[in-house]
Amino acid sequence: MNSALFYLAASGMLCVLLWVPYILNRAFVWGIPAFASNYPTRKFPAESPDIPVWAQRAQRTHLNMVETLPAFAAVVIAAHLTEANPGVITAWAATFFWARVMHASIYILGVPYLRTPTYLVSWAAVLMIGAQVVF
């Protein structure tokens, strides 16, 4: 398998797995019966159980990856189809993946000042892969 495609697949798996902490917390906070029924109270969503801040950050981390993954997929697939420099594409694809792992960890743990720089590294990786195709 092309190494860039490996990192694309790994990023897709990361996107799916980023959903897990938030959902497990929601099941724990709401209780399994309420979670399974989708409504923790009769007045949901106006009144819903409080979700811990870390779980809210976990949900936002997942949503951020959902928003970013299509652009990453588009440039990696385009680079693969145009046979752009595979070494460069793989290096930037790996950079994207590991930056997103770090972004998720930093964001969920609430480490100050590092969330945006790690996001920007992944953003730059997408641009650099795209530049290999366009230029």
N, CA, C and O atoms as a DFTB+ gen file, in Angstrom:
540 C
 N C O
     1  1       0.846      -1.185       0.000
     2  2       0.000       0.000       0.000
     3  2       0.886       1.240       0.000
     4  3       1.915       1.287       0.674
     5  1       0.477       2.223      -0.752
     6  2       1.146       3.516      -0.760
     7  2       1.131       4.078       0.654
     8  3       0.102       4.038       1.330
     9  1       2.262       4.599       1.102
    10  2       2.360       5.081       2.486
    11  2       1.426       6.246       2.773
    12  3       0.880       6.348       3.871
    13  1       1.239       7.132       1.788
    14  2       0.314       8.249       1.991
    15  2      -1.106       7.722       2.169
    16  3      -1.869       8.248       2.980
    17  1      -1.459       6.691       1.418
    18  2      -2.788       6.093       1.566
    19  2      -2.924       5.412       2.928
    20  3      -4.012       5.387       3.503
    21  1      -1.830       4.862       3.439
    22  2      -1.842       4.292       4.790
    23  2      -2.224       5.377       5.801
    24  3      -3.071       5.150       6.665
    25  1      -1.596       6.562       5.693
    26  2      -1.905       7.641       6.638
    27  2      -3.309       8.198       6.430
    28  3      -3.930       8.689       7.374
    29  1      -3.807       8.125       5.208
    30  2      -5.197       8.521       4.967
    31  2      -6.135       7.548       5.683
    32  3      -7.078       7.969       6.353
    33  1      -5.874       6.248       5.538
    34  2      -6.700       5.247       6.228
    35  2      -6.580       5.389       7.746
    36  3      -7.578       5.298       8.461
    37  1      -5.367       5.610       8.232
    38  2      -5.164       5.784       9.681
    39  2      -5.899       7.022      10.180
    40  3      -6.445       7.013      11.283
    41  1      -5.919       8.078       9.385
    42  2      -6.639       9.301       9.774
    43  2      -8.135       9.066       9.799
    44  3      -8.835       9.603      10.657
    45  1      -8.635       8.265       8.861
    46  2     -10.049       7.912       8.880
    47  2     -10.404       7.122      10.123
    48  3     -11.449       7.346      10.735
    49  1      -9.532       6.196      10.494
    50  2      -9.760       5.420      11.716
    51  2      -9.689       6.319      12.950
    52  3     -10.483       6.166      13.879
    53  1      -8.738       7.253      12.960
    54  2      -8.644       8.198      14.073
    55  2      -9.934       9.002      14.198
    56  3     -10.430       9.226      15.302
    57  1     -10.468       9.431      13.068
    58  2     -11.718      10.197      13.084
    59  2     -12.835       9.399      13.759
    60  3     -13.580       9.932      14.581
    61  1     -12.939       8.135      13.407
    62  2     -13.971       7.285      14.005
    63  2     -13.709       7.082      15.499
    64  3     -14.638       7.121      16.305
    65  1     -12.460       6.868      15.860
    66  2     -12.134       6.605      17.265
    67  2     -12.263       7.841      18.151
    68  3     -12.485       7.711      19.355
    69  1     -12.128       9.033      17.579
    70  2     -12.273      10.252      18.380
    71  2     -13.690      10.427      18.912
    72  3     -13.915      11.211      19.834
    73  1     -14.623       9.720      18.350
    74  2     -16.011       9.761      18.774
    75  2     -16.219       8.989      20.072
    76  3     -17.136       9.291      20.836
    77  1     -15.379       8.007      20.322
    78  2     -15.578       7.065      21.422
    79  2     -15.563       7.708      22.817
    80  3     -16.486       7.447      23.589
    81  1     -14.574       8.532      23.184
    82  2     -14.573       9.064      24.561
    83  2     -15.836       9.856      24.897
    84  3     -16.395       9.711      25.984
    85  1     -16.278      10.687      23.966
    86  2     -17.467      11.492      24.212
    87  2     -18.708      10.612      24.384
    88  3     -19.505      10.820      25.299
    89  1     -18.858       9.644      23.510
    90  2     -20.038       8.789      23.570
    91  2     -20.035       7.913      24.824
    92  3     -21.076       7.726      25.454
    93  1     -18.878       7.380      25.184
    94  2     -18.806       6.588      26.420
    95  2     -19.144       7.439      27.639
    96  3     -19.833       6.981      28.550
    97  1     -18.658       8.678      27.655
    98  2     -18.990       9.561      28.766
    99  2     -20.477       9.861      28.795
   100  3     -21.096       9.875      29.859
   101  1     -21.046      10.098      27.625
   102  2     -22.481      10.384      27.565
   103  2     -23.287       9.195      28.085
   104  3     -24.253       9.382      28.825
   105  1     -22.909       7.992      27.712
   106  2     -23.604       6.796      28.206
   107  2     -23.460       6.689      29.718
   108  3     -24.406       6.309      30.407
   109  1     -22.291       7.019      30.232
   110  2     -22.050       6.958      31.677
   111  2     -22.867       8.021      32.412
   112  3     -23.490       7.730      33.433
   113  1     -22.864       9.260      31.892
   114  2     -23.572      10.368      32.557
   115  2     -25.082      10.184      32.466
   116  3     -25.783      10.377      33.459
   117  1     -25.591       9.820      31.308
   118  2     -27.034       9.687      31.117
   119  2     -27.560       8.380      31.669
   120  3     -28.715       8.300      32.088
   121  1     -26.726       7.358      31.672
   122  2     -27.187       6.007      31.984
   123  2     -27.556       5.304      30.683
   124  3     -28.010       5.941      29.732
   125  1     -27.360       4.007      30.648
   126  2     -27.575       3.235      29.422
   127  2     -29.017       3.339      28.892
   128  3     -29.191       3.546      27.691
   129  1     -30.055       3.206      29.729
   130  2     -31.424       3.280      29.183
   131  2     -31.718       4.633      28.512
   132  3     -32.282       4.674      27.418
   133  1     -31.339       5.725      29.165
   134  2     -31.591       7.046      28.574
   135  2     -30.739       7.258      27.334
   136  3     -31.206       7.819      26.343
   137  1     -29.492       6.811      27.388
   138  2     -28.604       6.943      26.233
   139  2     -29.142       6.151      25.043
   140  3     -29.146       6.641      23.913
   141  1     -29.588       4.944      25.301
   142  2     -30.098       4.087      24.221
   143  2     -31.384       4.638      23.616
   144  3     -31.668       4.409      22.440
   145  1     -32.162       5.363      24.416
   146  2     -33.412       5.923      23.900
   147  2     -33.209       7.288      23.251
   148  3     -34.140       7.824      22.650
   149  1     -32.015       7.859      23.361
   150  2     -31.659       9.174      22.803
   151  2     -32.201      10.350      23.600
   152  3     -31.899      11.496      23.270
   153  1     -32.985      10.104      24.632
   154  2     -33.558      11.196      25.397
   155  2     -33.371      10.951      26.887
   156  3     -34.053      10.102      27.462
   157  1     -32.453      11.681      27.522
   158  2     -32.193      11.441      28.939
   159  2     -33.337      11.892      29.845
   160  3     -33.504      11.357      30.941
   161  1     -34.118      12.864      29.403
   162  2     -35.281      13.318      30.171
   163  2     -36.407      13.606      29.185
   164  3     -36.186      13.674      27.976
   165  1     -37.590      13.771      29.704
   166  2     -38.722      14.100      28.825
   167  2     -38.590      15.516      28.262
   168  3     -39.186      15.833      27.233
   169  1     -37.818      16.358      28.927
   170  2     -37.674      17.747      28.491
   171  2     -36.400      17.967      27.667
   172  3     -35.978      19.105      27.462
   173  1     -35.799      16.885      27.204
   174  2     -34.595      16.999      26.378
   175  2     -34.967      17.590      25.023
   176  3     -35.992      17.187      24.472
   177  1     -34.211      18.509      24.458
   178  2     -32.886      18.958      24.844
   179  2     -32.872      20.199      25.727
   180  3     -31.801      20.637      26.147
   181  1     -34.038      20.776      26.020
   182  2     -34.053      21.978      26.862
   183  2     -33.385      21.722      28.206
   184  3     -32.681      22.583      28.733
   185  1     -33.608      20.548      28.748
   186  2     -32.956      20.148      29.988
   187  2     -32.198      18.858      29.720
   188  3     -32.793      17.812      29.461
   189  1     -30.896      18.948      29.785
   190  2     -30.095      17.741      29.565
   191  2     -29.035      17.634      30.648
   192  3     -28.633      18.643      31.225
   193  1     -28.584      16.430      30.925
   194  2     -27.548      16.256      31.943
   195  2     -26.278      17.007      31.565
   196  3     -25.939      17.121      30.387
   197  1     -25.588      17.511      32.562
   198  2     -24.329      18.202      32.316
   199  2     -23.283      17.220      31.811
   200  3     -23.145      16.109      32.323
   201  1     -22.558      17.655      30.804
   202  2     -21.458      16.860      30.252
   203  2     -20.171      17.511      30.743
   204  3     -20.034      18.730      30.635
   205  1     -19.228      16.748      31.275
   206  2     -17.970      17.329      31.748
   207  2     -17.246      18.081      30.630
   208  3     -17.398      17.764      29.450
   209  1     -16.475      19.057      31.017
   210  2     -15.766      19.898      30.046
   211  2     -14.852      19.058      29.157
   212  3     -14.764      19.312      27.955
   213  1     -14.175      18.069      29.723
   214  2     -13.270      17.264      28.892
   215  2     -14.044      16.518      27.806
   216  3     -13.549      16.347      26.692
   217  1     -15.265      16.075      28.136
   218  2     -16.073      15.354      27.148
   219  2     -16.585      16.309      26.072
   220  3     -16.712      15.926      24.909
   221  1     -16.877      17.548      26.459
   222  2     -17.256      18.550      25.466
   223  2     -16.092      18.814      24.511
   224  3     -16.283      18.955      23.303
   225  1     -14.873      18.880      25.078
   226  2     -13.689      19.066      24.228
   227  2     -13.484      17.854      23.326
   228  3     -13.077      18.008      22.174
   229  1     -13.760      16.651      23.831
   230  2     -13.637      15.439      23.015
   231  2     -14.605      15.490      21.833
   232  3     -14.251      15.112      20.716
   233  1     -15.808      15.952      22.081
   234  2     -16.774      16.068      20.992
   235  2     -16.292      17.087      19.955
   236  3     -16.384      16.839      18.753
   237  1     -15.783      18.219      20.411
   238  2     -15.288      19.238      19.472
   239  2     -14.067      18.746      18.697
   240  3     -13.883      19.089      17.530
   241  1     -13.230      17.935      19.359
   242  2     -12.076      17.355      18.678
   243  2     -12.550      16.468      17.530
   244  3     -12.027      16.545      16.418
   245  1     -13.531      15.637      17.807
   246  2     -14.081      14.762      16.766
   247  2     -14.677      15.586      15.625
   248  3     -14.409      15.315      14.455
   249  1     -15.477      16.583      15.965
   250  2     -16.105      17.408      14.928
   251  2     -15.053      18.141      14.090
   252  3     -15.211      18.282      12.878
   253  1     -13.985      18.605      14.733
   254  2     -12.914      19.275      14.002
   255  2     -12.262      18.325      13.012
   256  3     -11.946      18.722      11.890
   257  1     -12.056      17.078      13.409
   258  2     -11.464      16.091      12.500
   259  2     -12.424      15.774      11.360
   260  3     -11.993      15.603      10.220
   261  1     -13.716      15.693      11.653
   262  2     -14.722      15.462      10.610
   263  2     -14.662      16.583       9.570
   264  3     -14.820      16.330       8.375
   265  1     -14.438      17.806      10.017
   266  2     -14.364      18.944       9.104
   267  2     -13.072      18.965       8.292
   268  3     -13.067      19.433       7.154
   269  1     -11.987      18.469       8.858
   270  2     -10.675      18.545       8.225
   271  2     -10.380      17.348       7.330
   272  3      -9.664      17.480       6.336
   273  1     -10.917      16.194       7.666
   274  2     -10.596      14.965       6.945
   275  2     -10.924      15.015       5.450
   276  3     -10.132      14.498       4.662
   277  1     -12.036      15.602       5.013
   278  2     -12.299      15.625       3.568
   279  2     -11.217      16.355       2.761
   280  3     -10.855      15.905       1.674
   281  1     -10.708      17.454       3.271
   282  2      -9.642      18.175       2.562
   283  2      -8.376      17.334       2.493
   284  3      -7.711      17.278       1.459
   285  1      -8.048      16.679       3.604
   286  2      -6.877      15.807       3.624
   287  2      -7.051      14.658       2.632
   288  3      -6.135      14.345       1.872
   289  1      -8.212      14.042       2.641
   290  2      -8.476      12.934       1.721
   291  2      -8.366      13.395       0.271
   292  3      -7.784      12.699      -0.562
   293  1      -8.918      14.558      -0.028
   294  2      -8.892      15.063      -1.405
   295  2      -7.459      15.263      -1.902
   296  3      -7.130      14.859      -3.017
   297  1      -6.609      15.882      -1.086
   298  2      -5.245      16.142      -1.560
   299  2      -4.418      14.867      -1.625
   300  3      -3.596      14.718      -2.530
   301  1      -4.613      13.946      -0.690
   302  2      -3.857      12.684      -0.729
   303  2      -4.267      11.861      -1.947
   304  3      -3.408      11.315      -2.640
   305  1      -5.550      11.767      -2.211
   306  2      -6.018      11.009      -3.380
   307  2      -5.547      11.671      -4.669
   308  3      -5.113      10.984      -5.593
   309  1      -5.628      12.991      -4.739
   310  2      -5.152      13.706      -5.933
   311  2      -3.658      13.483      -6.128
   312  3      -3.200      13.270      -7.251
   313  1      -2.902      13.533      -5.045
   314  2      -1.455      13.305      -5.134
   315  2      -1.169      11.885      -5.600
   316  3      -0.253      11.662      -6.392
   317  1      -1.941      10.932      -5.116
   318  2      -1.760       9.542      -5.519
   319  2      -2.077       9.367      -7.008
   320  3      -1.335       8.697      -7.728
   321  1      -3.171       9.965      -7.464
   322  2      -3.587       9.817      -8.856
   323  2      -2.652      10.526      -9.830
   324  3      -2.464      10.068     -10.957
   325  1      -2.069      11.637      -9.401
   326  2      -1.161      12.382     -10.284
   327  2       0.280      11.923     -10.143
   328  3       1.178      12.441     -10.808
   329  1       0.491      10.951      -9.274
   330  2       1.821      10.401      -9.036
   331  2       2.828      11.485      -8.643
   332  3       3.966      11.499      -9.112
   333  1       2.377      12.393      -7.770
   334  2       3.276      13.417      -7.220
   335  2       4.361      12.716      -6.403
   336  3       4.231      11.535      -6.082
   337  1       5.399      13.418      -6.076
   338  2       6.556      12.876      -5.355
   339  2       6.100      12.075      -4.128
   340  3       5.683      12.668      -3.133
   341  1       6.171      10.744      -4.181
   342  2       5.624       9.933      -3.089
   343  2       6.321      10.136      -1.749
   344  3       5.675      10.061      -0.704
   345  1       7.617      10.390      -1.761
   346  2       8.324      10.607      -0.500
   347  2       7.847      11.858       0.218
   348  3       7.637      11.860       1.431
   349  1       7.682      12.919      -0.556
   350  2       7.213      14.189       0.022
   351  2       5.769      14.048       0.503
   352  3       5.428      14.501       1.596
   353  1       4.936      13.430      -0.303
   354  2       3.517      13.263       0.055
   355  2       3.394      12.417       1.320
   356  3       2.613      12.741       2.215
   357  1       4.161      11.340       1.391
   358  2       4.113      10.475       2.576
   359  2       4.568      11.219       3.820
   360  3       3.963      11.084       4.883
   361  1       5.624      11.998       3.694
   362  2       6.123      12.761       4.850
   363  2       5.067      13.733       5.355
   364  3       4.854      13.846       6.563
   365  1       4.401      14.439       4.440
   366  2       3.366      15.387       4.871
   367  2       2.111      14.676       5.369
   368  3       1.430      15.173       6.267
   369  1       1.805      13.519       4.791
   370  2       0.648      12.752       5.273
   371  2       0.902      12.250       6.694
   372  3       0.006      12.275       7.538
   373  1       2.130      11.794       6.951
   374  2       2.496      11.360       8.311
   375  2       2.448      12.540       9.268
   376  3       1.996      12.414      10.406
   377  1       2.917      13.684       8.796
   378  2       2.868      14.898       9.628
   379  2       1.440      15.236       9.993
   380  3       1.145      15.555      11.145
   381  1       0.544      15.166       9.004
   382  2      -0.870      15.436       9.272
   383  2      -1.407      14.486      10.336
   384  3      -2.006      14.920      11.320
   385  1      -1.188      13.185      10.133
   386  2      -1.734      12.198      11.060
   387  2      -1.229      12.418      12.482
   388  3      -2.029      12.484      13.414
   389  1       0.073      12.531      12.660
   390  2       0.624      12.665      14.012
   391  2       0.265      14.010      14.637
   392  3       0.108      14.104      15.854
   393  1       0.133      15.049      13.816
   394  2      -0.327      16.339      14.346
   395  2      -1.764      16.222      14.845
   396  3      -2.127      16.820      15.858
   397  1      -2.580      15.447      14.129
   398  2      -3.968      15.276      14.562
   399  2      -4.060      14.426      15.830
   400  3      -4.922      14.671      16.674
   401  1      -3.187      13.434      15.974
   402  2      -3.142      12.647      17.217
   403  2      -2.769      13.575      18.371
   404  3      -3.392      13.546      19.432
   405  1      -1.752      14.393      18.149
   406  2      -1.336      15.336      19.199
   407  2      -2.434      16.357      19.480
   408  3      -2.698      16.676      20.640
   409  1      -3.076      16.872      18.433
   410  2      -4.153      17.849      18.598
   411  2      -5.265      17.277      19.458
   412  3      -5.754      17.936      20.375
   413  1      -5.664      16.045      19.159
   414  2      -6.743      15.415      19.930
   415  2      -6.344      15.252      21.394
   416  3      -7.121      15.564      22.296
   417  1      -5.143      14.768      21.618
   418  2      -4.681      14.559      23.001
   419  2      -4.610      15.875      23.758
   420  3      -5.086      15.976      24.889
   421  1      -4.025      16.865      23.140
   422  2      -3.863      18.172      23.782
   423  2      -5.224      18.816      24.041
   424  3      -5.456      19.375      25.113
   425  1      -6.116      18.737      23.065
   426  2      -7.428      19.366      23.193
   427  2      -8.259      18.681      24.281
   428  3      -8.847      19.359      25.124
   429  1      -8.312      17.366      24.272
   430  2      -9.122      16.651      25.263
   431  2      -8.577      16.869      26.679
   432  3      -9.342      17.034      27.629
   433  1      -7.252      16.866      26.806
   434  2      -6.653      17.074      28.126
   435  2      -6.680      18.530      28.575
   436  3      -6.439      18.821      29.747
   437  1      -6.969      19.439      27.662
   438  2      -7.058      20.854      28.006
   439  2      -5.718      21.519      28.243
   440  3      -5.623      22.446      29.046
   441  1      -4.671      21.059      27.552
   442  2      -3.339      21.653      27.695
   443  2      -3.370      23.040      27.049
   444  3      -3.695      23.157      25.867
   445  1      -3.042      24.079      27.796
   446  2      -3.129      25.430      27.227
   447  2      -2.038      25.714      26.193
   448  3      -0.926      25.192      26.276
   449  1      -2.384      26.544      25.232
   450  2      -1.470      27.126      24.240
   451  2      -0.953      26.169      23.172
   452  3      -0.225      26.618      22.287
   453  1      -1.279      24.895      23.199
   454  2      -0.730      23.961      22.214
   455  2      -1.755      23.479      21.184
   456  3      -1.382      22.950      20.137
   457  1      -3.022      23.658      21.476
   458  2      -4.059      23.151      20.568
   459  2      -3.957      23.802      19.191
   460  3      -3.920      23.097      18.183
   461  1      -3.911      25.111      19.129
   462  2      -3.878      25.800      17.841
   463  2      -2.605      25.514      17.053
   464  3      -2.697      25.258      15.852
   465  1      -1.423      25.543      17.665
   466  2      -0.223      25.201      16.876
   467  2      -0.266      23.793      16.281
   468  3       0.162      23.593      15.144
   469  1      -0.774      22.823      17.027
   470  2      -0.828      21.469      16.459
   471  2      -1.852      21.399      15.334
   472  3      -1.645      20.686      14.352
   473  1      -2.949      22.128      15.467
   474  2      -3.916      22.186      14.370
   475  2      -3.278      22.820      13.142
   476  3      -3.457      22.338      12.024
   477  1      -2.533      23.901      13.351
   478  2      -1.910      24.600      12.226
   479  2      -0.879      23.736      11.505
   480  3      -0.706      23.864      10.293
   481  1      -0.196      22.862      12.234
   482  2       0.735      21.927      11.593
   483  2      -0.039      21.005      10.655
   484  3       0.386      20.773       9.524
   485  1      -1.165      20.483      11.115
   486  2      -1.955      19.595      10.253
   487  2      -2.524      20.358       9.058
   488  3      -2.582      19.824       7.951
   489  1      -2.934      21.575       9.272
   490  2      -3.452      22.434       8.209
   491  2      -2.371      22.694       7.164
   492  3      -2.630      22.627       5.963
   493  1      -1.158      22.990       7.632
   494  2      -0.033      23.221       6.711
   495  2       0.281      21.957       5.917
   496  3       0.628      22.039       4.739
   497  1       0.164      20.802       6.542
   498  2       0.428      19.537       5.841
   499  2      -0.546      19.351       4.681
   500  3      -0.146      18.917       3.601
   501  1      -1.808      19.674       4.893
   502  2      -2.801      19.577       3.813
   503  2      -2.413      20.519       2.676
   504  3      -2.466      20.136       1.507
   505  1      -2.028      21.734       3.008
   506  2      -1.636      22.700       1.981
   507  2      -0.392      22.251       1.228
   508  3      -0.298      22.433       0.014
   509  1       0.552      21.670       1.937
   510  2       1.794      21.235       1.296
   511  2       1.553      20.052       0.351
   512  3       2.171      19.971      -0.711
   513  1       0.671      19.151       0.728
   514  2       0.328      18.039      -0.173
   515  2      -0.402      18.589      -1.397
   516  3      -0.112      18.198      -2.528
   517  1      -1.336      19.486      -1.169
   518  2      -2.052      20.106      -2.279
   519  2      -1.127      20.858      -3.214
   520  3      -1.309      20.827      -4.431
   521  1      -0.131      21.536      -2.650
   522  2       0.839      22.267      -3.471
   523  2       1.637      21.330      -4.369
   524  3       2.000      21.701      -5.485
   525  1       1.912      20.119      -3.893
   526  2       2.634      19.140      -4.721
   527  2       1.831      18.754      -5.959
   528  3       2.399      18.411      -6.997
   529  1       0.515      18.813      -5.841
   530  2      -0.356      18.454      -6.956
   531  2      -0.537      19.655      -7.893
   532  3      -0.453      19.519      -9.113
   533  1      -0.781      20.806      -7.316
   534  2      -1.136      21.985      -8.106
   535  2       0.070      22.632      -8.794
   536  3      -0.043      23.136      -9.911
   537  1       1.205      22.614      -8.130
   538  2       2.362      23.332      -8.695
   539  2       3.377      22.399      -9.299
   540  3       4.401      22.849      -9.813
